[in-house]
Amino acid sequence: MSSLPIGIFDSGVGGLTVLRAVRRRLPNENVIYLGDTARVPYGMKSRGTIERYAVEDAGFLIRKGVKMLVIACNTISAMARERLRAEFNLPLLSVLGPGARMAARVTRTGRIGVIATEATVESGAYERAIREASQDRGVEIFSRACPLFVPLVEEGETDSQIARLVAEQYLAPLREKRIDTLVLGCTHYPLLKPVINATIGAIGAEDVALVDSAEATAEETAHLLEKRGLINQSADAGVSRFYVTDAAGRFHRIAEKILEEPLDHLEAVEVWGHDKLETK
Amino acid sequence: MSSLPIGIFDSGVGGLTVLRAVRRRLPNENVIYLGDTARVPYGMKSRGTIERYAVEDAGFLIRKGVKMLVIACNTISAMARERLRAEFNLPLLSVLGPGARMAARVTRTGRIGVIATEATVESGAYERAIREASQDRGVEIFSRACPLFVPLVEEGETDSQIARLVAEQYLAPLREKRIDTLVLGCTHYPLLKPVINATIGAIGAEDVALVDSAEATAEETAHLLEKRGLINQSADAGVSRFYVTDAAGRFHRIAEKILEEPLDHLEAVEVWGHDKLETK
């Protein structure tokens, strides 16, 4: 069981920032990654659609044989986490919890900004998770949907004048709220860190802490595997395999840029039409 | 047969610009519109995926009972038109042909720009269609993918500083080519007309003609129905019904803005899982 891979999935390429962090933290683990590139993006779609896609994505990884699932997409985490827990019986970690707990830990003033997709913001999931992690300390949370950030990243417009202008438009209201911590509540957003930092990295003399849940998720993945006795005992370097639902060309290009290494195994697959057989 | 509705489909809301033109040209026709909002956008996906989606979309409308199909999406037109003609046996018109023929008609210098999605540009379909429509007259065609235009329209950023900056970036190279005609090769783009006009509406003292294939498509739809004896003889105003594959809320909001009237009938449906039964 412990030699089985970790399953990581996302609507597209964004979750690769999580995969990269998991590989660094757990270099001996094998990983299977699924990007649902035929139906990307999820962020402006409805709960019903996102739940259905998430069950199909997870079902595919479970059929491949994985020891745990990491939801490397904040939209799926916010909208479909409970549905996945109800459907499947294996350790499940989502990026949302680690990100929220990290934000509660690093804030000094309790004024926390959250930027995410429309679906994630509308779900209120980050606000609930941050409040829960903050327990009795008073926090004020200011959320903002940034719908153009994902297309900017997908188009490689991560450090251009357009990216700076879009960031200014989205982040100026949060600057006015004098937040001291900003949660990057979408796995695409770490790729915009330089622009986000330039726009809101400091307010007056105070630095604003950017919370990138990839690192926090990798850390919690390691703890969860340790706790369950599921750490891979092999001394060999782990192997990553990649699956996408659309043709592989575009994913390949962006993935090698994010991971800064060639992909060992990349394959186009279908994930739909099986979900009814795969639930517990 | 002639009282059956016209079926119009698109990956999302863009095709509503075509529906609007068809309703104005043919006010007594009934129309069914399908927007595949659960899987939008198509423009950066592969031919195999776009063909599969197009067959499922068309199959849905044919099961509903339509007398002809209008492909109100340039990406589907460019990538899947031939596949649809092979699969289904009914009159089929796509926005690409009318747009290309109009461009060939209006150009004076023969220097024609085409802006479209990545998939449409890569297919080369517009260049082939414009050359065919131009016959022996020499034309030079300059194509440019504008991947951020669709998200801008979907987010309502149609007349902002961001929109102007993105338009400048995409259109400056076409301005340098001194085109006299610009094909808006994606049904979303007419909603950016004011910004596109401000950026490239004139080069020096010469106006650049913007070709919006919606009007041309409505005109060819009317001709095709007349030729086949399929014009609806009823004197009553036609009725439009709308179907989407994701939840209806977001579509409803954007659609009423584009159509400038309330939607009579809007319903969320599934279109997948039937295509094998529906082909001829």
Interface residues (C-beta under 8 A of the other chain):
Chain A: T37 A38 R39 M44 K45 S46 R47 G48 T49 P147 L148 P151 L152 E154 E155 E157 Q161 I162 L165 V166 Q169 T245 D246 A247 G249 R250 W272 G273
Chain B: T37 A38 R39 M44 K45 S46 R47 G48 T49 P147 L148 P151 L152 E154 E155 E157 Q161 I162 L165 V166 Q169 T245 D246 A247 G249 R250 W272 G273
